[in-house]
Amino acid sequence: MTDIAVSARGLLADFSSAGVLTWADVHPAQQLTHLFGEPDERVQLALALTVRAVRSGSICLEWSRLRDLGLGEDAVAEIPAELWPEDAGWLAALRASPAVMVGDGSPGERPLRLVDDALYLERHFGDQEAVRLGLLARLAGTATATGATGQDEAITLALAHRVSVIAGGPGTGKTFTIRRLIERLRGDEPNALVALAAPTGKAAARMTESLGDGSLTAVTLHTLLGWRAGSRNRFVHDATNPLPHDVVVVDETSMVSMLLMARLLAALKPSARLVLVGDPDQLASVDAGSVLADITRAPATQPVVARLERNYRFDGTIAALARAIRDGEAEAALAVLATGGDHVALLDGPAAGAALRERVVGPGVRLLEAAASGSIAGALTALEEHRLLCGHRRGPFGVQHWTRQVIAWLAEASPKLAAEGEFASGRPVMVTVNAPEFGLHNGDTGVVVAGTQGPRAWFRQGAEIRSHSPFVLDGLTTVHAMTVHKAQGSQFAHVSVVLPPVGSPLLTRELLYTAVTRAESSVLLVGDPDAVREAIDNPARRMSGLAHRLR
C-alpha cells in the first residue's frame, strides 16, 4: 500500500506504515479528535479503524473482531502484537472520551458511538437504528409463526404483512413469484398502486425485462425516492412527503446499502407493504451494510421471511456445488468438483491454462467472426456465451492481467480478425458509468462493430438491440474479463473463475458462491483445493449490529 498518511504520528503512523490505515482513514480521525479536544492516541486509532471498517463495507467495528478488519485486495497488513493498545485501558479511554457517545440513547453530536461492544461512526449508527426501528414498526402485530418455504406461501406472506422477504438463489423462482404476486394484487386490489425498484439501473432494467409486463417499469431506488441532484442523501420522498405507493417491491436487495434502506423505510407510508427480494448469500452492497443478510437472520423477522429452495435453472451439479458453498461444506463442494464431469471442474497449473484458453478462444473467435460479417445478433450471442470472472482487479489473479492474456490468445487464434485499437470491430465493451440518456447502466455489456458511418457499440436493451456511438459513451472498458462484483445480476451459459490466492482477503464464501451461480451450463474454477476450502470456510461477515439488535 502506497497511500501512507505522512502527517500521522504515534499509533496512527504505526498502523499507516503497516498498511492498515490510509490517508482517508487517518485524516478524519485527526480532524474529529482535534475538534472534540481528544489527544489520546488510542481514541484516534479507534476512530481511524472505524472509518477503515466502514470503507471496507462494515457498518461498525466489533470489538471482538478488532484485528479482523476485512482489508481490501491490496492491503498486506502485519501488525506486531505489541503495537496494539491493551484492551481494557483502550475501552476505558473510549468510554471517557469527549469524542465518544456511550450507549444507544438519542442521537448525539459526537463522531463516535460505543454500543454493544461495537464502535460506530454516529451517522452510520443512526442509519442502522432507522432501519431497525422502521422494520420493527412494520413487524408490529406479526405472528410468531415460522416463515414460508414455497412460492405460494411467499405470496400469501407478502400480501398479509407490511414487510416481507422473498429470499432465494438464482433459479429459485423469485422473479416468477413477483409476477404472480402482482397478478394477485391486480385481482384482489385493482386500485393498489405498485412500485418496482432495484438498487442499480442495470438491476432495474433486468427486473423490467424479466417480468415482461409492459404496464410496470422498474426504476432505481434513487429514482423512486426522488434523488436531489448534488446531494448524496437527500430525496424528495421522506417521512414528511411519503411515497404514494401501496406496495413497493425491491429486487436484488442484497445490493442495497444501510443508508438507502433507511431512506426507503422512512419514505413509505405507514399502510404500505414492502417486499424485499434477493439472495442473502451473494456479495453485499458496494457501500456499507449487509442489510438483506442481516434481516434474514434477525430473530424479529423470521416470521416474514420466505426461503425459496427448489432450483428451476441449474444443472444438478452446479446447484449441488452452489448449495455446498452456501452451507459452508468445503469437502462436499470439492467432491462435486471432482465428479462434476462437463458441468463443474476445478483445475490448476498447465491443465487450467489450457482449459481456460479453450473456453475463452471459442466464443471469442465466434464474436470476432460475427462482428466481421456484420452479424450484430451473432456477436452479442457469442459475447454472452462465456464470461471470465476474477476476484481481483489487479495483479496476476486480476481482471487487468487476464484481459491482456485473452487479447493475446485471440490474436494467436485469429490474427486477421483480432484488430487492435480503442474501437476496433469485435471489441467487447462494458459501460462503467450510468448513462440513462442512452438507456444504459453501469455493468451493461456490448460489442463494437464497424459500419459505413464508423464504429458503433451495440447492446441488448430489453427486447431490442440498439447501437450508440462509442465516442459519446463515457467509461467504456474492454470486457474480456470482469470482477465477480460486476457480474452480480447477470447470467452466462459458461463461466470460468480465476480464484484469488490463498490468503487473499477477497477469498470468501460469498465471492465464490456469487461467481458459481452466474453459470447456467458449466463453471470452471481456476485454482487449487486449498483456495476453495479457504473461501468456503471464510464467510465475509461484514460487521453490523442490525441482526443482533433486531429482536
C-alpha positions in Angstrom: 0.0 0.0 0.0 1.4 3.3 -1.1 -1.2 5.7 0.4 0.6 6.3 3.7 -0.5 9.2 5.8 2.7 11.2 6.2 1.3 13.6 8.7 0.3 10.8 11.1 2.0 10.5 14.4 2.2 7.8 17.1 -0.2 4.9 16.7 -1.8 6.4 13.6 1.7 6.5 12.0 2.5 2.9 13.1 -0.8 1.5 11.6 -0.5 3.6 8.5 3.1 2.4 7.8 1.9 -1.2 8.4 -0.7 -0.9 5.6 -3.8 -0.9 7.7 -4.7 2.8 7.5 -4.6 5.2 4.6 -4.9 9.0 4.5 -8.6 8.5 4.0 -8.8 6.9 7.5 -6.2 9.0 9.3 -7.4 12.5 8.2 -11.0 12.3 9.6 -9.6 10.8 12.8 -7.1 13.6 13.2 -9.7 16.3 12.3 -12.5 15.0 14.6 -10.4 14.2 17.6 -8.9 17.7 17.3 -12.3 19.3 17.1 -13.5 17.4 20.2 -10.3 18.0 22.2 -9.2 14.4 22.4 -5.4 13.9 22.4 -5.4 10.2 23.3 -3.7 8.2 20.6 -5.9 5.2 21.4 -9.1 7.1 20.7 -7.6 8.5 17.5 -6.7 5.0 16.4 -10.1 3.6 17.2 -11.8 6.3 15.1 -9.5 5.7 12.2 -10.0 1.9 12.4 -13.8 2.5 12.4 -13.5 4.7 9.3 -11.5 1.9 7.7 -14.1 -0.7 8.6 -16.8 1.4 7.0 -14.8 1.8 3.9 -14.5 -2.0 3.8 -18.3 -2.3 3.8 -19.0 -2.7 7.5 -21.4 -0.6 9.5 -19.4 -0.8 12.7 -16.2 -2.2 14.2 -17.0 -5.1 16.5 -14.6 -5.1 19.4 -14.2 -8.8 19.3 -13.1 -8.6 15.7 -10.9 -5.5 16.1 -8.0 -7.3 14.5 -10.1 -8.6 11.6 -10.7 -5.5 9.5 -11.8 -7.0 6.2 -8.9 -5.4 4.4 -9.1 -4.6 0.7 -7.3 -6.6 -2.1 -4.1 -4.5 -2.0 -3.6 -4.5 1.8 -0.9 -6.6 3.3 -1.2 -5.7 7.0 1.1 -7.3 9.5 0.6 -5.6 12.9 3.0 -6.7 15.6 1.1 -7.7 18.7 3.0 -5.2 20.8 1.6 -2.2 18.8 -2.0 -2.9 19.8 -3.1 -1.0 22.8 -4.2 -3.1 25.8 -7.9 -3.8 25.5 -9.2 -2.8 29.0 -7.3 0.5 29.0 -8.4 1.2 25.4 -12.1 0.7 26.2 -11.8 2.8 29.3 -10.2 5.6 27.3 -13.1 5.4 24.7 -15.8 5.5 27.4 -14.2 8.6 29.0 -13.6 10.4 25.7 -15.4 13.6 24.8 -15.5 12.3 21.2 -17.4 9.1 22.1 -21.1 8.6 22.8 -21.7 5.6 25.0 -24.9 3.5 24.8 -27.8 3.6 22.4 -29.6 6.7 23.6 -30.8 9.6 21.4 -28.7 10.9 18.5 -25.7 12.8 19.6 -23.2 15.2 18.1 -20.1 13.2 19.0 -18.5 11.5 16.0 -18.0 8.0 17.5 -20.5 5.8 19.4 -19.7 2.7 21.6 -22.7 0.4 22.0 -23.0 -3.4 22.4 -19.2 -3.7 22.3 -19.0 -2.1 18.8 -17.8 1.2 17.6 -19.9 3.2 15.1 -19.5 6.5 13.3 -22.5 8.3 14.6 -24.3 8.7 11.3 -23.9 5.0 10.4 -25.4 4.1 13.8 -28.2 6.5 13.0 -28.9 4.7 9.7 -28.9 1.3 11.4 -31.3 2.5 14.1 -33.6 3.9 11.4 -33.7 0.6 9.7 -34.2 -1.3 12.9 -37.0 0.9 14.2 -38.6 1.1 10.7 -38.7 -2.7 10.4 -40.0 -3.2 14.0 -42.8 -0.7 13.3 -43.8 -2.7 10.3 -43.5 -6.0 12.1 -45.8 -4.9 14.9 -48.6 -7.4 15.4 -46.9 -10.1 13.3 -47.5 -13.6 14.4 -44.5 -15.7 15.7 -45.1 -18.5 13.2 -42.2 -19.8 11.1 -41.7 -18.1 7.7 -42.7 -19.6 4.3 -40.7 -22.1 2.2 -42.5 -22.1 -1.2 -43.8 -19.6 -3.8 -47.5 -19.8 -2.9 -46.7 -19.2 0.8 -44.3 -16.4 -0.1 -47.1 -14.6 -2.0 -49.5 -15.1 0.9 -46.9 -13.8 3.3 -46.2 -10.7 1.2 -49.9 -9.9 0.9 -50.6 -10.2 4.6 -47.7 -8.2 6.1 -46.3 -4.7 5.8 -42.9 -6.0 5.3 -41.8 -9.4 4.0 -38.7 -11.0 2.4 -38.6 -13.4 -0.6 -35.1 -15.0 -0.3 -33.5 -17.5 -2.7 -30.6 -18.1 -5.0 -30.6 -17.8 -8.8 -33.1 -20.0 -10.5 -35.4 -20.5 -7.5 -38.3 -18.6 -9.0 -38.0 -15.2 -7.3 -39.0 -13.3 -10.5 -41.9 -15.7 -11.2 -43.1 -15.2 -7.6 -43.0 -11.4 -8.1 -45.0 -11.8 -11.3 -47.7 -13.9 -9.6 -47.7 -11.5 -6.6 -48.5 -8.7 -9.0 -51.2 -10.7 -10.7 -52.8 -11.5 -7.3 -52.7 -7.8 -6.4 -54.4 -6.8 -9.7 -57.2 -9.4 -9.0 -57.7 -8.7 -5.3 -56.8 -5.0 -5.1 -57.1 -3.5 -8.6 -56.6 0.0 -7.3 -53.4 -0.7 -5.4 -50.5 1.5 -6.6 -47.4 -0.8 -7.1 -43.8 0.3 -7.5 -41.0 -2.0 -8.7 -37.4 -0.9 -7.8 -33.9 -2.1 -7.6 -30.6 -0.6 -6.3 -28.9 -0.1 -9.7 -30.0 0.8 -13.1 -28.8 -2.5 -14.5 -30.8 -4.4 -11.9 -33.9 -2.3 -12.6 -33.7 -2.9 -16.3 -33.3 -6.7 -15.8 -36.3 -6.7 -13.4 -38.4 -5.0 -16.0 -37.2 -7.3 -18.8 -37.7 -10.5 -16.7 -41.2 -9.6 -15.6 -42.3 -9.0 -19.1 -45.1 -6.7 -18.0 -45.4 -3.6 -20.2 -47.6 -1.8 -17.7 -44.9 -1.8 -14.9 -41.4 -0.5 -15.3 -38.8 -0.9 -12.5 -36.8 2.1 -11.5 -33.8 2.6 -9.3 -34.4 3.3 -5.7 -32.8 6.7 -6.1 -35.3 7.5 -8.9 -38.2 6.1 -6.8 -37.3 8.3 -3.8 -36.6 11.3 -5.9 -32.9 11.9 -5.5 -32.0 15.6 -5.3 -29.1 16.4 -7.7 -26.0 17.5 -5.9 -27.0 15.8 -2.6 -25.9 12.3 -1.6 -28.5 11.6 1.0 -31.5 13.9 0.3 -34.6 12.8 -1.5 -37.9 14.3 -2.4 -39.8 11.5 -0.6 -39.2 11.1 3.1 -41.3 10.9 6.3 -42.8 14.3 5.6 -43.6 13.5 2.0 -44.1 9.8 1.7 -44.3 7.7 -1.4 -47.9 7.3 -2.7 -47.5 3.6 -3.4 -49.4 0.9 -1.6 -46.9 -1.9 -2.4 -43.2 -1.5 -3.1 -41.2 -4.5 -4.4 -37.4 -4.2 -4.3 -35.3 -6.7 -6.3 -31.6 -7.5 -5.8 -31.9 -6.3 -2.1 -28.5 -7.8 -1.3 -27.0 -4.8 -3.1 -28.9 -2.2 -1.0 -26.8 -0.3 1.5 -27.9 0.5 5.0 -28.2 4.2 4.2 -30.5 3.6 1.2 -32.7 1.1 3.2 -33.1 3.7 5.9 -34.2 6.3 3.4 -36.7 3.9 1.8 -38.3 2.8 5.1 -38.7 6.5 6.1 -40.4 7.3 2.8 -43.0 4.6 2.9 -46.5 5.5 4.1 -47.5 3.5 7.3 -50.0 1.3 5.4 -47.7 0.4 2.5 -46.4 -3.1 2.1 -42.7 -3.6 1.4 -41.5 -6.8 -0.3 -37.7 -7.3 -0.3 -36.4 -9.8 -2.8 -32.9 -11.2 -3.2 -30.2 -13.7 -2.4 -28.7 -13.1 1.1 -25.8 -15.4 0.3 -24.5 -13.2 -2.5 -21.9 -10.5 -2.2 -23.3 -7.5 -0.3 -23.6 -3.8 -1.3 -20.6 -2.0 -2.5 -21.5 0.6 0.1 -21.6 0.0 3.8 -24.1 -2.6 5.1 -25.2 -6.2 4.6 -28.9 -5.4 5.0 -30.6 -8.4 3.4 -28.3 -10.9 5.1 -28.9 -9.2 8.5 -32.7 -9.1 8.0 -32.9 -12.8 7.0 -31.1 -13.9 10.2 -32.5 -11.4 12.7 -34.8 -13.0 15.3 -37.6 -10.5 14.8 -38.0 -11.0 11.1 -38.2 -14.8 10.9 -42.0 -14.9 10.6 -41.9 -12.8 7.4 -39.0 -14.5 5.6 -39.9 -16.8 2.7 -37.0 -19.0 1.6 -37.2 -20.5 -1.9 -35.1 -23.6 -2.2 -36.1 -25.5 -5.3 -33.9 -24.7 -8.3 -35.5 -24.5 -11.8 -32.5 -23.3 -13.8 -29.2 -25.0 -12.9 -27.9 -28.4 -13.9 -27.8 -30.6 -10.9 -24.1 -30.4 -10.3 -24.0 -26.6 -10.4 -26.9 -26.5 -8.0 -25.1 -29.1 -5.7 -21.9 -27.1 -5.8 -23.7 -23.8 -5.0 -25.6 -25.4 -2.1 -22.4 -26.9 -0.6 -20.7 -23.5 -0.9 -23.6 -21.7 0.7 -23.9 -24.2 3.5 -20.1 -24.0 4.3 -19.4 -27.6 3.4 -15.9 -27.4 1.8 -15.4 -31.2 1.4 -18.8 -31.7 -0.2 -18.0 -28.9 -2.7 -14.7 -30.4 -3.6 -16.4 -33.8 -4.1 -18.8 -32.2 -6.5 -16.0 -30.5 -8.3 -14.1 -33.9 -8.6 -17.0 -35.7 -10.1 -18.9 -32.9 -12.0 -18.0 -34.0 -15.5 -18.7 -31.4 -18.1 -20.6 -29.1 -15.8 -18.2 -28.2 -13.0 -14.5 -28.5 -12.6 -11.5 -27.3 -10.5 -8.2 -27.1 -12.3 -4.8 -25.7 -11.5 -1.4 -25.3 -13.3 -0.9 -26.0 -17.1 -4.2 -28.0 -17.3 -6.1 -25.0 -16.1 -4.4 -22.7 -18.5 -5.2 -25.0 -21.5 -8.8 -25.4 -20.5 -9.3 -21.7 -19.9 -7.7 -20.9 -23.2 -10.2 -23.2 -25.0 -13.2 -21.8 -23.1 -12.2 -18.2 -23.9 -11.0 -18.6 -27.5 -14.0 -20.4 -28.9 -16.6 -17.8 -28.1 -14.1 -15.0 -28.7 -13.4 -16.1 -32.2 -17.1 -16.5 -32.9 -17.6 -13.0 -31.7 -14.9 -11.6 -34.0 -16.3 -13.6 -37.0 -19.8 -12.4 -36.3 -18.7 -8.7 -36.0 -16.6 -9.0 -39.2 -19.6 -10.3 -41.1 -21.9 -7.6 -39.7 -24.0 -10.1 -37.6 -24.8 -7.9 -34.6 -27.1 -10.6 -33.0 -24.5 -13.2 -33.5 -21.8 -11.1 -31.9 -24.0 -10.4 -28.9 -24.9 -14.0 -28.5 -21.2 -15.0 -28.6 -20.5 -12.3 -26.0 -22.9 -13.9 -23.5 -21.8 -17.4 -24.2 -18.8 -17.3 -21.8 -17.6 -14.9 -19.1 -14.2 -14.9 -17.3 -14.6 -13.7 -13.7 -11.9 -12.6 -11.3 -12.0 -11.6 -7.6 -9.2 -9.1 -8.0 -8.9 -6.2 -10.3 -5.1 -6.0 -10.5 -2.2 -8.4 -10.2 -1.7 -11.9 -11.6 -5.2 -13.0 -10.4 -6.9 -9.9 -11.6 -9.0 -8.6 -14.4 -6.3 -6.4 -16.0 -3.8 -9.3 -16.3 -6.4 -11.7 -17.7 -7.7 -9.2 -20.2 -4.2 -8.9 -21.6 -3.9 -12.7 -21.7 -7.2 -13.1 -23.5 -6.3 -10.5 -26.1 -3.0 -12.3 -26.7 -4.8 -15.7 -27.1 -7.3 -14.2 -29.6 -4.5 -12.6 -31.6 -2.8 -16.0 -31.9 -6.1 -17.8 -32.8 -7.4 -15.3 -35.3 -4.7 -12.8 -36.3 -6.7 -11.4 -39.2 -9.7 -10.5 -37.1 -8.3 -9.6 -33.7 -7.6 -6.0 -34.6 -6.2 -3.5 -32.1 -7.5 -0.1 -31.4 -9.8 1.7 -29.0 -12.9 0.9 -31.0 -11.8 -2.0 -33.2 -14.6 -4.1 -34.6 -15.3 -7.1 -32.4 -14.1 -5.4 -29.2 -16.4 -6.4 -26.3 -17.1 -3.5 -24.0 -18.7 -2.7 -20.7 -20.3 0.5 -19.5 -18.8 1.6 -16.2 -21.0 4.7 -15.5 -24.7 5.1 -15.7 -25.9 6.6 -19.0 -29.7 6.9 -18.5 -29.9 9.2 -21.6 -29.0 6.2 -23.7 -30.8 3.7 -21.6 -27.5 2.1 -20.5 -26.4 1.3 -17.0 -23.2 0.5 -15.1 -22.3 -3.1 -15.9 -24.1 -3.4 -19.3 -22.0 -5.1 -21.9 -22.0 -4.9 -25.7 -19.8 -5.2 -28.7 -18.2 -2.7 -31.2 -19.0 -3.4 -34.8 -17.6 -1.3 -37.8 -20.2 0.2 -40.1 -20.3 2.6 -43.0 -20.7 5.5 -40.6 -17.9 4.4 -38.4 -17.8 2.1 -35.3 -21.0 1.6 -33.3 -21.3 0.0 -29.9 -24.3 -2.5 -29.9 -26.2 -3.5 -26.8 -29.2 -5.7 -25.9 -31.6 -3.3 -24.3 -34.7 -5.2 -23.2 -36.2 -6.9 -26.2 -34.3 -4.6 -28.6 -30.8 -4.4 -30.0 -29.6 -0.8 -30.1 -26.4 1.0 -31.2 -24.7 4.1 -29.9 -21.6 5.9 -31.0 -18.8 4.7 -28.7 -17.3 8.2 -28.8 -20.2 9.6 -26.8 -20.2 6.9 -24.2 -18.1 7.7 -21.1 -16.3 5.0 -19.2 -16.3 2.2 -21.8 -13.9 -0.6 -21.0 -12.9 -3.9 -22.6 -14.7 -6.8 -21.0 -12.7 -9.9 -21.9 -12.8 -10.4 -18.1 -14.7 -8.8 -15.3 -14.9 -8.8 -11.5 -17.4 -11.0 -9.7 -18.9 -7.9 -8.2 -19.7 -6.5 -11.7 -21.2 -9.8 -12.7 -23.9 -9.7 -10.0 -27.4 -9.9 -11.5 -26.1 -11.4 -14.8 -26.2 -15.0 -16.2 -23.9 -16.6 -18.7 -24.0 -20.0 -20.4 -20.5 -20.8 -19.2 -18.4 -19.2 -16.5 -14.7 -19.5 -15.7 -13.4 -18.1 -12.4 -9.9 -17.2 -11.5 -9.8 -17.7 -7.8 -7.9 -15.3 -5.5 -4.8 -16.9 -4.0 -4.8 -18.5 -0.6 -4.5 -15.7 2.0 -6.3 -13.1 -0.1 -8.9 -11.1 1.9 -11.2 -11.4 -1.1 -11.3 -15.2 -1.0 -14.7 -15.5 0.7 -17.7 -17.8 0.6 -19.9 -15.1 -0.8 -17.5 -14.3 -3.7 -17.2 -18.0 -4.6 -21.0 -18.5 -4.3 -21.8 -15.5 -6.4 -19.3 -16.5 -9.1 -20.6 -20.1 -9.4 -24.2 -19.0 -9.6 -23.6 -16.8 -12.6 -23.3 -20.0 -14.7 -26.2 -21.8 -16.4 -24.4 -24.7 -18.1 -20.9 -25.1 -16.8 -18.4 -23.5 -14.4 -14.6 -23.9 -14.3 -12.7 -22.8 -11.2 -9.1 -22.0 -11.7 -7.1 -22.5 -8.5 -6.2 -25.2 -6.1 -8.3 -27.1 -3.5 -6.9 -25.1 -0.6 -8.3 -21.9 -2.2 -11.7 -23.5 -2.4 -11.5 -24.7 1.2 -10.4 -21.3 2.4 -13.1 -19.4 0.5 -15.9 -21.7 1.8 -14.5 -21.6 5.4 -14.3 -17.8 5.3 -17.7 -16.1 5.2 -17.4 -12.4 4.5 -19.4 -11.4 7.5 -19.5 -7.7 7.5 -19.5 -6.1 10.9 -23.1 -4.9 11.6 -25.3 -4.7 14.7 -28.6 -4.9 12.8 -29.3 -8.6 13.1 -28.3 -8.7 16.8 -30.4 -5.6 17.7 -33.4 -6.5 15.6 -35.3 -8.5 18.2 
